[in-house]
Amino acid sequence: MSGSQFKGKYAGLVIRRGSKRSIIAVGHKILRIIYAMLKNNQHYKDPQIDYEKLVVDKNASRWIRALLEYGYITPLTA
């Protein structure tokens, strides 16, 4: 995983503004996102993270095991 949007924001600002101001700017961005989440009654989704890939990576072995168990696929024999 490459990191969140906050890590990218901090890395971009720290060169120009310094560490302390960058932390304040990232905190301000977090507050704006929290406000929008509460206002719109939505969950947070980082735009840089592929949530579908995370779910597939987590559950793929279980799905394959179930397909094998119920006979939808057959195991490969070498």
C-alpha positions in Angstrom: 0.0 0.0 0.0 1.4 3.4 -0.9 0.0 5.3 2.0 -2.9 7.6 2.7 -3.7 11.0 1.2 -2.5 12.6 4.5 1.0 11.1 4.1 1.2 12.6 0.6 -0.1 16.0 1.8 2.5 16.1 4.6 5.3 15.0 2.4 4.4 17.8 -0.1 4.2 20.5 2.4 7.1 19.7 4.8 9.7 20.7 2.1 8.1 24.2 1.6 6.6 25.0 5.0 8.4 23.0 7.6 7.3 20.2 9.9 5.1 22.1 12.4 3.1 24.0 9.8 2.7 20.8 7.8 1.3 19.0 10.8 -1.2 21.8 11.3 -2.2 21.7 7.6 -2.8 18.0 7.7 -4.8 18.3 10.9 -6.9 21.0 9.2 -7.5 18.6 6.3 -8.5 15.8 8.7 -11.0 18.2 10.4 -12.5 19.2 7.1 -13.0 15.5 6.1 -14.5 14.7 9.5 -17.0 17.6 9.1 -18.0 16.4 5.6 -18.4 12.8 6.9 -20.6 13.9 9.8 -22.6 16.3 7.6 -23.2 13.8 4.8 -23.5 10.7 7.2 -20.9 8.8 5.2 -17.9 6.5 6.0 -14.4 7.6 5.3 -12.8 6.2 2.1 -9.3 7.1 1.2 -9.1 7.8 -2.5 -5.6 6.2 -2.8 -6.6 2.8 -1.3 -8.2 0.1 -3.4 -10.7 -1.4 -1.0 -11.9 -4.0 -3.4 -8.4 -5.4 -3.7 -8.0 -5.5 0.1 -11.2 -7.6 0.4 -10.2 -10.0 -2.4 -6.7 -10.5 -0.9 -8.2 -11.2 2.5 -10.9 -13.6 1.3 -9.5 -15.3 -1.8 -8.2 -18.4 -0.1 -11.5 -18.9 1.7 -13.4 -18.5 -1.6 -11.2 -21.0 -3.4 -11.4 -23.5 -0.6 -15.3 -23.3 -0.7 -15.3 -23.8 -4.5 -13.1 -26.8 -4.1 -15.3 -28.2 -1.3 -18.5 -27.9 -3.3 -17.0 -29.3 -6.5 -17.2 -26.2 -8.7 -13.5 -26.4 -9.4 -11.1 -29.3 -9.3 -7.6 -29.2 -7.8 -4.7 -29.1 -10.3 -2.5 -32.2 -10.0 1.1 -32.0 -11.3 
